[in-house]
Amino acid sequence: MVLPRVLEQVVNCKDELAQYYLMDCIIQVFPDEYHLQTLDTLLGACPQLQPTVDVKTILSQLMERLSNYAASTPQVLADFLQVEAFSKLSEAVVKVIEVQPDMPLVGAVSLHVALLTFTLRVHVDRLDYVDQVLGACVKKLEGVGKVKDNKATKQIIALLTAPLEKYNNIVTVLSLTNYPKVMEHLDYGTNKVMAVVIIQNIMKNGTFIMEADKVEALCELLKEIIQDSDGSPALDELDEEDFMEEQNLVARLVQMLTNDDNSEMFKILQTVRKYFLKGGPKRLGYTLPSLVFSALKLVRLLQQQDESSGEDGVTFPQKVFQFLLQTVEALSVVPAPELALRLYLQCAEAANNCDLEPIAYEFFTQAFVLYEEEIADSKAQVTAIHLIIGTLQRMHVFGVENRDTLTHKATGYSAKLLKKPDQCRAVYACSHLFWVVDGRVQDGERVLLCLKRALRIANAAQQMASVTKGSGGTLTLFVEILNKYLYYFEHGNQHITNSVIQGLIELIVTEMQSDNTTQDPMVDSFFASTLRYIRFQKQKGDGVAERYASIEL
């Protein structure tokens, strides 16, 4: 009875200051339940106020009061539904924006933020309401393009952040069809900030995204951070540290995309790769490795489940390995040969565990091609050849022919390294390729040939060193080779005899006493430790002592 007459007075007074003050008083003074039952009347007066009155603040305060009322008194939620509070407030917001064409963009967006906050507090389970509010905002932003106004941008971020913080589940947010449409109106920099907020929310809440279509929607949402787009600055202009941080976040995100169903998981991997490959060379070095390891995880699961059904004679694991091969190949545009080589070797080991010899051989071939054609730095070559030797030594899937080919390649490249000490170490490491125990091989003669070759290289290195700077540093190579001899001697290689070890010990002693040799405490200590170990073995009471007995120190 009272409210219509009061509102009539307010509308008729035509004074903008008085209207704002009186409306504020009405909202603050009357009880919440009164507002709820008289929403039609109260909201009907808002569009009739003077165009210059700050209606957005009046409506925002009303929605805040009502949402606080709903939060403090849950039993009144039925009344909210009965009076259709949401649809009435929604209509009022649209009408107010219509009758005030001069309202700045920030005002219109902040009205939608207030309505969304009300919806998330009162009707949290009604995703259709939330999407409706976002849709109304999209309609208002039509024709605006990228929002340039800083204040309006902040309100759009508030609008996008609200459902994210309320549901703390990106999967729920991805079901809101208008969410990405709102995000499209952010400029490049702000869109990236929002993308980082979304990924951090996923990490913080441990949200797993388990469906390929949801992963696709997420990638669309994050595309500014995943790939280059129109209007984005050149990557060279970006801050290097920020860029690394963003890409590392994207790489971590891959581990949150998972599904227990292997086919769906494979679809997820394919979807992610489709987006990652559009990221350009600079991003691939960060994003593709995590995708490779996610695919390798799937391979291990397939191996445990022995899932080998396939079409056209291609098993499911083979499909995943084809995917891996193509993914690692994509790194060639970066270029990142050392990283690609490591990933090829990881994939070769996984293929080895699945007993897929042709696939493992193909990965090794690619690794060798990279080594030959792309890795020119001598230090990188040393690291790469040791990685190749270490991986090849663990392979049990290869037949005699394939294994011989790869072993021959590895030993050949070892002997072609730039520096003699590097050559020596790589060649004696190759001896392990002929002595694999559980995966058989155990060719004692070729082990000895490898060690003799290493010894010849060590001799050459020592002669070069004695001409230039004294041969103390290269003596350590002889001690390292002695340790290798002892390893095979203990493991029962019949070609490594007491006399061979005895001769090597005497050679080292002679060299250490030579006038050309510069004293090196580290070499002395290393050699002393090795001799101490031999003495210890000689004192043992089992069969080991007998083998060591004839070695004289």
C-alpha positions in Angstrom: 0.0 0.0 0.0 2.7 2.5 1.0 5.4 1.7 -1.6 3.5 2.6 -4.8 2.7 6.0 -3.4 6.2 6.6 -2.2 7.6 5.6 -5.6 5.1 7.8 -7.4 6.5 10.8 -5.4 10.1 9.8 -6.1 9.5 9.5 -9.9 7.5 12.8 -10.1 10.1 14.9 -8.2 12.4 14.8 -11.3 15.4 15.7 -9.2 18.3 13.3 -9.9 20.0 13.7 -6.5 16.7 13.4 -4.6 15.7 10.3 -6.7 19.0 8.5 -6.1 18.9 9.3 -2.3 15.3 8.3 -1.9 15.7 5.1 -3.8 18.7 4.3 -1.7 16.6 4.9 1.4 13.8 2.7 0.3 16.2 -0.2 -0.4 18.1 0.2 2.9 15.0 0.9 5.2 12.4 -1.6 4.2 12.8 -5.3 5.3 14.1 -7.9 2.9 10.9 -9.9 2.8 9.0 -6.7 1.7 11.4 -6.2 -1.2 10.9 -9.8 -2.3 7.1 -9.5 -2.4 7.1 -6.0 -4.1 9.9 -6.6 -6.6 7.6 -5.8 -9.6 6.7 -2.4 -8.2 10.2 -1.4 -7.1 11.9 -2.6 -10.4 9.1 -0.9 -12.5 10.1 2.5 -11.1 13.8 2.1 -12.0 13.5 2.8 -15.8 11.3 5.8 -15.0 14.0 7.7 -13.1 15.9 10.5 -14.6 18.5 9.3 -17.3 21.4 10.8 -15.2 20.5 8.8 -12.0 23.0 6.1 -11.1 20.5 3.3 -11.4 23.2 0.6 -11.7 24.3 1.3 -8.1 20.6 1.2 -6.9 20.0 -2.1 -8.6 23.3 -3.6 -7.4 22.5 -2.7 -3.8 19.0 -4.2 -4.1 20.5 -7.5 -5.5 23.2 -7.5 -2.8 20.5 -7.2 -0.1 18.4 -10.0 -1.6 21.4 -12.3 -2.0 22.5 -11.7 1.6 19.0 -12.4 2.7 18.9 -15.7 0.8 22.4 -16.7 2.1 21.4 -16.0 5.8 17.9 -17.5 5.6 18.0 -20.6 3.3 14.3 -21.4 3.9 13.3 -18.4 1.9 14.8 -19.8 -1.3 11.3 -21.2 -2.2 9.9 -17.6 -2.0 12.6 -16.4 -4.5 11.5 -19.1 -6.9 7.8 -18.4 -6.3 8.1 -14.6 -7.1 10.5 -15.4 -10.0 13.1 -13.0 -8.6 15.8 -13.9 -11.2 13.7 -13.3 -14.3 12.3 -10.0 -12.9 15.8 -8.7 -12.0 17.1 -9.9 -15.3 14.4 -8.0 -17.2 15.0 -4.9 -15.1 18.7 -4.9 -15.9 17.9 -5.1 -19.7 15.3 -2.3 -19.5 17.5 0.0 -17.5 20.3 -0.4 -20.1 17.8 0.2 -22.9 16.4 3.4 -21.5 19.8 4.8 -20.7 21.6 4.7 -24.1 24.3 7.0 -22.8 25.2 4.6 -20.0 29.0 3.8 -20.3 30.0 0.2 -21.0 31.5 -0.2 -17.6 28.0 0.5 -16.0 26.2 -2.0 -18.2 28.8 -4.7 -17.5 28.8 -4.0 -13.7 25.0 -4.5 -13.7 25.5 -7.9 -15.2 28.2 -8.6 -12.6 25.8 -7.7 -9.8 23.1 -9.9 -11.4 25.5 -12.8 -11.8 26.7 -12.5 -8.2 23.0 -12.6 -7.1 22.4 -15.7 -9.3 25.5 -17.6 -8.0 24.4 -16.9 -4.4 20.7 -17.6 -4.7 20.4 -20.1 -7.6 23.9 -21.7 -7.6 22.6 -25.0 -9.1 20.9 -23.2 -12.1 23.6 -23.1 -14.7 21.0 -22.0 -17.3 20.5 -18.8 -15.3 24.3 -18.2 -15.1 24.6 -18.7 -18.8 21.6 -16.4 -19.5 23.4 -13.6 -17.6 26.6 -14.1 -19.6 24.5 -14.2 -22.8 22.9 -10.9 -22.0 26.3 -9.4 -21.5 27.5 -10.8 -24.8 24.5 -9.1 -26.5 25.6 -5.8 -24.9 29.2 -6.3 -26.1 28.1 -7.1 -29.7 29.7 -4.6 -32.1 32.2 -3.4 -29.4 34.9 -5.8 -30.5 37.9 -5.9 -28.1 37.1 -3.8 -25.0 39.7 -1.0 -24.7 38.3 0.7 -21.5 40.3 -0.4 -18.4 37.4 -0.1 -16.0 35.1 -2.1 -18.3 37.8 -4.8 -18.7 38.1 -5.2 -14.9 34.3 -5.7 -14.7 34.5 -8.4 -17.5 37.2 -10.1 -15.6 35.0 -10.0 -12.5 32.2 -11.5 -14.6 34.4 -14.3 -15.8 36.1 -15.0 -12.5 32.8 -15.3 -10.5 31.6 -18.7 -11.8 35.2 -20.0 -11.7 35.6 -19.2 -8.0 32.1 -20.3 -7.1 32.1 -23.7 -8.7 35.9 -24.3 -8.5 35.5 -26.7 -11.4 36.4 -25.7 -14.9 34.3 -28.6 -16.3 31.2 -26.9 -14.9 32.3 -23.6 -16.4 33.0 -25.2 -19.8 29.3 -26.1 -20.0 28.4 -22.4 -20.1 28.1 -21.7 -23.8 28.4 -17.9 -23.5 31.5 -18.0 -21.3 34.0 -18.1 -24.2 32.0 -15.5 -26.1 32.5 -13.0 -23.3 36.2 -13.9 -23.1 36.6 -13.1 -26.8 35.9 -9.4 -26.0 39.1 -9.1 -23.9 42.2 -7.8 -25.5 45.2 -10.1 -26.0 47.0 -9.2 -22.8 44.0 -9.5 -20.5 42.8 -12.7 -22.3 46.2 -14.2 -21.5 45.9 -13.2 -17.8 42.5 -14.8 -17.7 43.9 -18.0 -19.3 46.6 -18.2 -16.6 43.9 -17.7 -13.9 41.9 -20.6 -15.4 44.9 -22.9 -15.5 45.9 -22.0 -11.9 42.3 -22.7 -10.8 42.5 -26.2 -12.4 45.8 -26.9 -10.7 44.7 -25.5 -7.3 41.5 -27.6 -7.2 43.1 -30.7 -8.9 40.3 -30.7 -11.5 40.7 -33.5 -14.1 39.2 -32.9 -17.5 38.1 -36.3 -18.8 36.3 -35.8 -22.1 37.7 -34.9 -25.5 35.0 -32.4 -26.3 35.6 -30.6 -22.9 39.3 -30.6 -23.7 38.6 -29.0 -27.0 36.4 -26.3 -25.3 39.2 -25.7 -22.8 41.8 -25.3 -25.6 39.5 -22.8 -27.3 39.3 -20.9 -24.1 43.1 -20.9 -23.7 44.0 -20.4 -27.3 45.7 -17.0 -26.7 48.2 -18.7 -24.5 48.5 -21.9 -26.6 48.9 -20.4 -30.1 49.5 -17.2 -32.0 46.4 -15.3 -33.0 45.5 -12.1 -34.9 46.4 -9.1 -32.9 48.9 -10.9 -30.7 52.4 -9.3 -30.6 55.4 -11.1 -32.0 56.9 -13.6 -29.6 60.2 -11.7 -29.6 58.5 -8.7 -28.0 57.1 -10.7 -25.1 58.9 -10.9 -21.7 60.9 -14.1 -21.8 60.3 -14.9 -18.1 56.6 -14.5 -18.3 56.4 -16.5 -21.5 58.3 -19.4 -19.9 56.0 -19.3 -16.9 52.9 -19.4 -19.1 54.2 -22.2 -21.2 55.3 -24.3 -18.2 51.7 -23.8 -16.8 50.3 -25.1 -20.1 52.7 -28.1 -19.9 51.5 -28.9 -16.4 47.9 -28.6 -17.6 48.5 -31.7 -19.9 48.8 -33.9 -16.8 45.2 -32.9 -15.7 43.7 -34.2 -19.0 43.1 -37.8 -18.4 40.5 -40.6 -18.8 40.5 -44.2 -17.7 39.0 -45.2 -21.0 42.0 -45.6 -23.3 40.2 -44.7 -26.6 38.9 -41.4 -25.0 42.4 -40.7 -23.6 43.9 -41.1 -27.1 41.3 -38.7 -28.5 42.2 -36.2 -25.8 45.9 -36.4 -26.7 45.1 -35.9 -30.4 42.9 -32.9 -29.6 45.6 -31.3 -27.5 48.3 -31.9 -30.1 46.1 -30.3 -32.8 46.1 -27.0 -30.8 49.8 -27.3 -29.6 51.1 -27.6 -33.2 49.6 -24.2 -34.0 51.7 -22.7 -31.2 54.7 -22.0 -33.3 58.4 -23.1 -32.8 59.0 -21.2 -29.6 56.1 -22.8 -27.7 56.7 -26.4 -28.9 59.8 -27.0 -26.9 57.8 -26.4 -23.7 54.5 -28.0 -24.5 55.2 -31.1 -26.6 57.4 -33.0 -24.1 54.6 -33.1 -21.6 52.3 -34.4 -24.3 54.9 -37.1 -25.2 55.1 -38.2 -21.5 51.3 -38.3 -21.2 51.2 -40.6 -24.3 53.9 -42.8 -22.8 51.8 -43.1 -19.7 49.0 -44.4 -21.9 51.4 -46.9 -23.5 52.3 -48.3 -20.0 48.6 -48.7 -19.2 47.9 -50.5 -22.5 50.9 -52.7 -21.8 49.4 -53.7 -18.4 46.0 -54.3 -19.8 47.4 -56.1 -22.9 45.0 -54.2 -25.1 46.0 -55.3 -28.6 42.8 -55.3 -30.6 43.1 -53.1 -33.6 41.8 -52.3 -37.1 43.8 -53.1 -40.3 46.2 -55.1 -38.3 47.4 -52.0 -36.4 47.2 -52.5 -32.6 46.3 -49.7 -30.3 49.8 -49.4 -28.8 51.1 -49.1 -32.4 48.7 -46.2 -33.1 50.0 -44.4 -29.9 53.6 -44.9 -31.1 52.8 -43.5 -34.5 51.3 -40.5 -32.6 54.5 -40.2 -30.6 56.8 -40.4 -33.7 54.8 -37.6 -35.4 54.8 -35.5 -32.2 58.6 -35.7 -31.6 59.2 -35.0 -35.3 57.3 -31.7 -34.9 60.2 -30.5 -32.6 62.4 -30.3 -35.7 60.8 -26.9 -36.5 61.9 -25.5 -33.2 64.7 -26.8 -33.7 65.5 -28.7 -30.5 67.5 -31.7 -31.6 68.9 -32.6 -28.1 65.4 -32.6 -26.6 64.0 -34.6 -29.6 66.8 -37.1 -29.2 66.0 -37.7 -25.5 62.3 -38.1 -26.4 63.1 -40.6 -29.2 65.1 -42.7 -26.7 62.3 -42.6 -24.1 59.9 -43.8 -26.8 62.3 -46.5 -27.9 62.5 -47.8 -24.4 58.7 -47.8 -24.1 58.5 -49.8 -27.4 61.1 -52.2 -26.0 58.9 -52.8 -23.0 56.0 -53.5 -25.3 58.1 -56.0 -27.4 57.6 -53.9 -30.6 61.0 -54.3 -32.3 60.3 -52.5 -35.6 59.0 -49.5 -33.7 61.9 -49.4 -31.3 64.3 -49.6 -34.2 62.6 -46.7 -36.0 62.9 -44.5 -32.9 66.6 -45.4 -32.6 67.1 -44.6 -36.3 65.5 -41.2 -35.8 67.8 -40.6 -32.8 70.9 -41.5 -34.9 69.7 -39.3 -37.8 69.3 -36.3 -35.4 72.8 -37.0 -34.0 74.3 -37.1 -37.4 72.6 -34.1 -39.0 71.6 -31.7 -36.2 73.9 -32.0 -33.2 77.1 -30.2 -34.0 78.2 -29.0 -30.5 80.9 -31.3 -29.2 79.6 -31.2 -25.6 76.1 -32.0 -26.8 77.5 -34.8 -28.8 79.2 -36.4 -25.8 75.9 -36.2 -23.7 73.9 -37.6 -26.7 76.2 -40.5 -27.4 76.2 -41.6 -23.7 72.4 -41.4 -23.7 72.2 -43.5 -26.8 74.7 -46.1 -25.3 72.8 -46.2 -22.0 69.4 -46.7 -23.7 70.7 -49.3 -26.2 72.3 -51.3 -23.3 68.9 -51.7 -21.7 67.1 -52.9 -24.9 66.2 -56.6 -25.0 63.8 -56.6 -27.9 66.3 -56.4 -30.8 67.3 -59.4 -32.8 71.0 -60.1 -33.6 71.0 -58.2 -36.9 69.3 -55.0 -35.6 71.3 -54.9 -32.4 74.6 -55.3 -34.3 73.7 -52.5 -36.7 72.9 -50.1 -33.8 75.8 -51.2 -31.7 78.2 -50.7 -34.6 76.8 -47.2 -35.1 77.2 -46.3 -31.5 80.8 -47.5 -31.3 81.6 -45.7 -34.6 80.3 -42.4 -33.4 82.0 -42.8 -30.0 85.4 -43.1 -31.7 84.7 -40.0 -33.8 84.1 -37.5 -31.0 86.2 -34.4 -31.1 88.3 -34.7 -27.9 90.4 -37.9 -27.2 89.3 -38.2 -23.5 85.6 -38.0 -24.7 86.4 -40.7 -27.3 88.0 -42.9 -24.8 85.1 -42.7 -22.2 82.5 -43.3 -24.9 84.3 -46.3 -26.3 84.8 -48.0 -23.0 81.1 -47.3 -22.2 80.3 -49.1 -25.5 81.8 -52.3 -23.9 78.6 -52.7 -21.9 76.7 -53.1 -25.2 78.4 -56.5 -25.6 77.9 -57.6 -22.0 74.1 -57.3 -21.2 73.4 -60.0 -18.6 69.7 -60.6 -18.3 68.9 -59.6 -21.8 71.8 -62.0 -22.7 74.5 -61.0 -25.4 77.7 -61.5 -23.2 80.3 -61.4 -25.9 83.5 -61.3 -23.7 85.8 -61.1 -26.7 84.2 -57.9 -28.1 84.2 -56.4 -24.6 88.0 -56.9 -24.5 88.3 -55.4 -28.0 86.4 -52.3 -26.9 88.6 -51.9 -23.8 91.8 -52.3 -25.8 90.5 -49.7 -28.3 89.8 -47.3 -25.4 93.3 -48.0 -24.1 94.8 -47.1 -27.4 92.9 -43.8 -27.5 94.0 -43.1 -23.9 97.6 -43.7 -25.0 97.2 -41.3 -27.9 95.6 -38.7 -25.6 98.5 -39.0 -23.2 101.1 -38.5 -25.9 99.3 -35.4 -27.1 99.1 -34.1 -23.6 102.8 -34.8 -22.8 103.7 -32.7 -25.8 101.5 -29.7 -24.8 100.9 -29.5 -21.0 102.1 -32.6 -19.2 100.2 -35.9 -19.0 98.8 -35.8 -15.5 95.2 -35.2 -16.5 95.0 -38.0 -19.0 96.3 -40.6 -16.5 92.8 -40.7 -15.0 91.6 -42.4 -18.2 93.9 -45.3 -17.5 92.5 -45.7 -14.0 89.0 -45.5 -15.3 89.8 -48.2 -17.9 91.4 -50.3 -15.1 88.1 -50.0 -13.1 86.2 -51.3 -16.2 88.6 -54.2 -16.5 88.0 -55.1 -12.8 84.2 -54.9 -13.3 84.2 -57.5 -16.1 86.9 -59.5 -14.3 84.5 -59.8 -11.4 81.5 -60.6 -13.6 83.2 -63.6 -15.1 84.4 -62.4 -18.5 87.0 -65.1 -19.3 88.9 -62.9 -21.7 89.8 -60.4 -18.9 92.7 -62.2 -17.2 94.9 -61.5 -14.2 97.8 -60.8 -16.4 95.9 -58.1 -18.4 95.0 -56.3 -15.1 98.5 -56.8 -13.8 100.0 -55.2 -17.0 97.6 -52.3 -16.8 98.5 -51.6 -13.1 102.2 -51.7 -13.9 101.6 -49.3 -16.9 99.8 -46.8 -14.6 102.6 -47.0 -11.9 105.3 -46.5 -14.6 103.5 -43.5 -16.1 102.9 -41.9 -12.7 106.6 -42.1 -11.9 107.6 -40.7 -15.3 109.3 -37.3 -15.5 106.8 -36.0 -18.1 103.8 -36.7 -15.7 102.4 -33.7 -13.8 101.2 -34.8 -10.4 97.5 -34.7 -9.9 96.2 -35.4 -6.4 92.8 -36.5 -7.7 94.3 -39.1 -10.0 96.6 -40.3 -7.2 93.6 -40.7 -4.9 91.5 -42.5 -7.5 94.3 -45.0 -8.2 95.0 -45.5 -4.5 91.3 -46.3 -4.0 91.3 -48.8 -6.9 94.3 -50.6 -5.4 92.7 -50.6 -2.0 89.7 -52.2 -3.5 91.8 -55.0 -5.1 93.5 -55.6 -1.7 90.1 -55.9 -0.1 89.0 -58.5 -2.7 92.3 -60.4 -2.2 91.5 -60.8 1.5 87.9 -62.1 1.0 87.4 -65.8 2.0 85.3 -66.9 -0.9 86.2 -67.7 -4.6 86.7 -64.0 -5.4 90.0 -64.0 -3.4 91.3 -66.9 -5.5 90.8 -65.0 -8.7 92.6 -61.9 -7.4 95.4 -63.9 -5.7 97.8 -63.7 -8.6 97.6 -59.9 -9.0 100.6 -58.4 -7.4 100.5 -54.9 -6.1 
